[in-house]
Amino acid sequence: MNRHTGVVGLAGVLTLVLAACGSGTPEGKPSASAPSSLMPSASLAPSAAAGRDALVAYRGMWAAFVEAGKTSDADAPDLRKYASGNALKLIVSSLYTNRDQGKVSKGALMLDPKVTELKPSEAPTEATILDCVDSTNWLEYKASGELWDDKPGGKHRTTATVTRTDGSWTVSSFVLEGAATC
């Protein structure tokens, strides 16, 4: 089994389940670092604020997943802050599987998300995000600290749905495609 099996396995599970269910770095690429706290701005149009808030939730979900992956902690509270529905179920399932197999994930996950659609246009409550999730440096390790294997991660085309419920934006679903899809 290779170190990107978790991401690849998650990609396969996400594709099947979701099909059935209907911060910068030195390189200039955004990472999955924790989102900064943003104050609402009265000057932003509803669609601009919705796009910004959806991206904060999306980045927050990945940052929470990266942090939880360090110990394969399926109960990490930030997961539930930024993810809901199928997205949360799939992440939690992946963390339980890694914990059962004695795996943890370490390193940086690189993101470059873009909002491609907001619905409805007047007062958006749903955003579609397209990303290329780069897991090249987010690797799986044995709990003892040794690399799980010697295979690198990869770049995965990702499409996410972020929804606003009760004033809060969370990633409700996403499809993480296989390596080398972006």
Backbone torsions as a table, in degrees:
resi	resn	phi	psi	omega
1	MET	NA	142.7	-176.7
2	ASN	-106.9	168.9	-173.2
3	ARG	-70.9	-18.2	175.8
4	HIS	-96.5	11.4	177.3
5	THR	-59.0	-39.3	179.6
6	GLY	-59.9	-47.1	179.5
7	VAL	-69.9	-43.6	179.0
8	VAL	-65.3	-44.1	177.9
9	GLY	-61.1	-43.3	177.6
10	LEU	-62.9	-39.4	178.6
11	ALA	-60.4	-44.8	179.6
12	GLY	-64.2	-46.2	179.3
13	VAL	-62.6	-44.6	-179.2
14	LEU	-61.8	-44.3	-178.8
15	THR	-61.4	-46.0	-179.0
16	LEU	-68.8	-48.6	-176.8
17	VAL	-66.1	-45.6	-176.8
18	LEU	-72.2	-30.1	175.3
19	ALA	-66.3	-36.4	179.2
20	ALA	-74.0	-33.1	-177.0
21	CYS	-92.3	14.3	-178.4
22	GLY	67.0	NA	NA
23	SER	NA	87.0	-171.3
24	GLY	-86.6	163.2	177.6
25	THR	-124.4	173.5	177.9
26	PRO	-57.6	-30.3	178.6
27	GLU	-77.9	-4.7	180.0
28	GLY	87.3	5.8	179.2
29	LYS	-101.2	139.4	178.3
30	PRO	-65.6	150.8	177.4
31	SER	-116.7	-179.3	-179.3
32	ALA	-91.9	35.2	179.3
33	SER	-69.1	159.0	-177.9
34	ALA	-59.4	140.8	-178.6
35	PRO	-68.7	149.1	176.0
36	SER	-81.9	157.8	179.2
37	SER	-76.6	128.9	-177.8
38	LEU	-115.1	134.3	176.5
39	MET	-88.4	136.7	177.4
40	PRO	-60.2	143.0	-179.6
41	SER	-117.6	124.8	-179.7
42	ALA	-67.2	-21.3	-176.5
43	SER	-81.7	-12.6	179.9
44	LEU	-81.7	137.5	173.7
45	ALA	-67.0	153.5	-179.9
46	PRO	-53.0	-38.9	-178.9
47	SER	-69.7	-37.6	178.4
48	ALA	-67.0	-42.7	178.2
49	ALA	-65.0	-40.4	179.8
50	ALA	-64.3	-44.0	178.2
51	GLY	-61.2	-44.9	178.2
52	ARG	-61.0	-47.5	-177.1
53	ASP	-67.9	-35.2	177.0
54	ALA	-65.0	-41.1	177.8
55	LEU	-65.8	-37.0	176.8
56	VAL	-62.1	-44.2	179.1
57	ALA	-64.8	-42.7	-179.5
58	TYR	-62.4	-50.0	178.2
59	ARG	-63.2	-37.5	178.7
60	GLY	-63.3	-39.7	178.5
61	MET	-61.0	-47.8	-179.1
62	TRP	-66.1	-39.9	178.2
63	ALA	-62.6	-40.6	178.4
64	ALA	-66.3	-38.4	178.4
65	PHE	-65.5	-44.2	178.5
66	VAL	-61.1	-45.0	-179.6
67	GLU	-65.0	-46.2	179.5
68	ALA	-64.3	-32.3	-179.7
69	GLY	-65.4	-23.5	-179.6
70	LYS	-61.3	-27.6	179.1
71	THR	-128.5	6.8	-174.9
72	SER	53.3	48.6	-177.1
73	ASP	-91.8	95.3	-179.5
74	ALA	-70.0	-12.4	-179.4
75	ASP	-101.1	9.9	-179.7
76	ALA	-56.6	125.1	-174.0
77	PRO	-64.2	-31.2	-178.9
78	ASP	-67.3	-21.8	175.8
79	LEU	-58.8	-43.8	-177.5
80	ARG	-76.6	-17.1	176.7
81	LYS	-73.9	-35.5	-173.4
82	TYR	-112.0	-12.7	-178.6
83	ALA	-128.2	150.2	178.5
84	SER	-147.9	174.8	174.2
85	GLY	53.4	-138.5	-177.6
86	ASN	-62.1	-35.1	179.3
87	ALA	-60.3	-47.1	-179.8
88	LEU	-65.4	-43.7	179.8
89	LYS	-58.9	-43.0	-177.4
90	LEU	-70.5	-39.8	177.9
91	ILE	-65.8	-47.3	180.0
92	VAL	-60.8	-43.0	178.6
93	SER	-60.8	-43.5	178.2
94	SER	-61.9	-41.3	179.4
95	LEU	-67.5	-40.3	176.3
96	TYR	-61.9	-43.9	179.6
97	THR	-61.4	-46.4	178.4
98	ASN	-60.6	-42.6	179.7
99	ARG	-62.5	-43.6	179.2
100	ASP	-63.1	-31.9	-179.7
101	GLN	-88.5	-2.3	-179.5
102	GLY	76.0	31.3	-179.1
103	LYS	-108.8	151.4	168.1
104	VAL	-134.6	161.4	178.5
105	SER	-116.5	137.3	179.5
106	LYS	-137.0	155.4	176.3
107	GLY	111.2	-172.1	-176.3
108	ALA	-100.1	140.8	173.9
109	LEU	-110.8	124.5	-176.7
110	MET	-98.8	136.8	-179.2
111	LEU	-126.8	154.1	172.9
112	ASP	-149.2	61.2	-173.1
113	PRO	-76.1	149.5	175.8
114	LYS	-136.4	135.4	174.2
115	VAL	-76.6	124.4	-179.1
116	THR	-106.4	-16.4	-179.2
117	GLU	-159.3	141.6	173.3
118	LEU	-126.9	134.7	-179.7
119	LYS	-134.9	143.5	-23.9
120	PRO	-66.3	162.3	-172.8
121	SER	-67.5	-32.6	-177.5
122	GLU	-70.5	-48.4	-179.2
123	ALA	-140.2	79.3	-172.2
124	PRO	-59.4	137.6	173.9
125	THR	-125.8	2.8	178.3
126	GLU	-145.6	136.1	177.5
127	ALA	-128.7	143.5	171.9
128	THR	-106.8	131.4	-178.8
129	ILE	-120.5	135.0	174.5
130	LEU	-112.3	135.7	-175.7
131	ASP	-146.6	164.6	169.5
132	CYS	-121.3	95.7	-177.9
133	VAL	-78.7	118.3	-177.4
134	ASP	-102.3	106.5	-179.6
135	SER	-100.1	18.3	-177.7
136	THR	-53.1	-39.4	-177.8
137	ASN	-108.7	10.7	176.5
138	TRP	-105.5	97.5	-166.9
139	LEU	-113.0	156.3	178.4
140	GLU	-94.0	137.6	-179.7
141	TYR	-127.3	155.9	169.5
142	LYS	-72.0	152.7	179.4
143	ALA	-57.3	-24.9	178.7
144	SER	-72.1	-12.9	178.0
145	GLY	108.7	-11.5	178.5
146	GLU	-79.2	149.9	174.3
147	LEU	-58.3	142.3	178.3
148	TRP	-64.4	-41.1	177.0
149	ASP	-159.0	-167.2	-176.3
150	ASP	-112.6	18.4	-179.3
151	LYS	-98.9	135.9	-179.0
152	PRO	-75.9	166.3	172.8
153	GLY	-76.4	-156.0	-179.1
154	GLY	-164.5	-171.6	-179.7
155	LYS	-105.9	127.5	-173.4
156	HIS	-121.8	121.3	173.3
157	ARG	-64.4	132.1	-176.8
158	THR	-133.9	132.8	174.5
159	THR	-120.4	126.7	-177.0
160	ALA	-124.9	148.9	171.1
161	THR	-110.8	125.0	179.9
162	VAL	-116.6	128.0	-175.8
163	THR	-122.2	151.4	176.9
164	ARG	-104.8	119.1	178.4
165	THR	-132.4	130.1	-179.6
166	ASP	53.0	38.3	176.5
167	GLY	81.1	0.0	-176.6
168	SER	-116.5	136.4	177.3
169	TRP	-95.1	130.7	175.6
170	THR	-140.0	153.2	174.4
171	VAL	-78.1	118.0	-177.3
172	SER	-96.3	-23.6	176.9
173	SER	-160.7	155.9	172.1
174	PHE	-158.1	153.9	175.8
175	VAL	-118.7	117.0	177.7
176	LEU	-104.1	109.1	-177.5
177	GLU	-79.0	172.3	-178.1
178	GLY	-63.0	169.4	179.0
179	ALA	-61.0	151.1	177.5
180	ALA	66.1	29.3	177.7
181	THR	-98.9	2.5	173.8
182	CYS	-154.1	NA	NA
